[in-house]
Amino acid sequence: MNYKLELNTQKPNSKIVFNTIIFDSFKVNIVERYIGSMQSRPTLCEALFKVRTLDDDLIKRRDGNVRIKIKGDQFEAYQELIGKLSSYEYKNKLINRKDVEQDYVHFILSLVISNYQLN
């Protein structure tokens, strides 16, 4: 499945970061909320995501809700993946960027598959 990854779209000094993964038939909008100073080591405190059509229509989960909050062990795994995506090694191409991006996309896709009924 083809995808395009758009990372860290935010306003300057905002404590909210938006990431988007665009697939062939839908997209996933991820919202991260941080605490602390954005200039020096902010701490991720919450991550939510929503699935939309390419026309920006929201897709409801199996239980009828729209968004999912990443919690528990999944949140810890998400923090680790985001840490890799914002690392010095990733930014300076010292590690395989494609592998890091694929791990992130596969993690989010696994959450989407387990919570949404996609046709």
BELSULSUL-V906249 format. One line per field, one symbol per residue. burial: 1 if it has 24 or more other ideal C-beta (glycine too) atoms within 12 Angstrom, else 0. Layout:
burial: ???
//
This chain:
burial: 00001011000000011111111001111111010000000101001111110000001000000011010000100110110111000100000000011011101110110011000
//
